[in-house]
């Protein structure tokens, strides 16, 4: 069964509104979760590393005020796209790592901003 | 820093034909190597991984990959593909120790299996 649950799987929102995406680790506690963004026909680009109980670590070029990450518990991390614009439309995927090597991915969220 | 190059963005093949998806990487330190598969509008699923030991690793659905340290490659192969293998395949690396815990992905190879 699924190890990581991501919700919603798709969302359409109006420009200027905010959207929250949830990532849940189902089988184990995760102190660290990862958020990726994937453009069409492109690879996954790491946006930020979500750390339970502390601030997320953002990759260079990712606006922390635009993409708010909250890792409030050992099984839940949320990504909020604030004041979304059409250029934020993308496929967002979360990942949870178990142990030293194995990473599990959520099913992804297709965000369309109109 | 690490980088991953997947030489082919698209690979069309006929059903039951063999296929090889190429992956080369660059890293100043030893790395773990992974292949992930992504079906349309879905997240990534681990296909196989090389951590240590035998350089040939196999998946349960017939794929295999061989780690070649001298050529810094980790090519993915399957002797006979099925229609259901149609998907995007990503090669990724991660340092064994020290520094970043991040997976670094290639740009992906879209495998299309035609009847």
Interface residues (C-beta under 8 A of the other chain):
Chain A: X4 X6 X9 X10 X32 X34 X41 X42 X43 X44 X46 X49 X91 X93 X95 X97 X101 X102 X103 X104 X105 X106 X107 X108 X110
Chain B: X9 X32 X34 X36 X41 X42 X43 X44 X45 X46 X49 X51 X90 X94 X101 X102 X103 X105 X106 X107 X108 X110
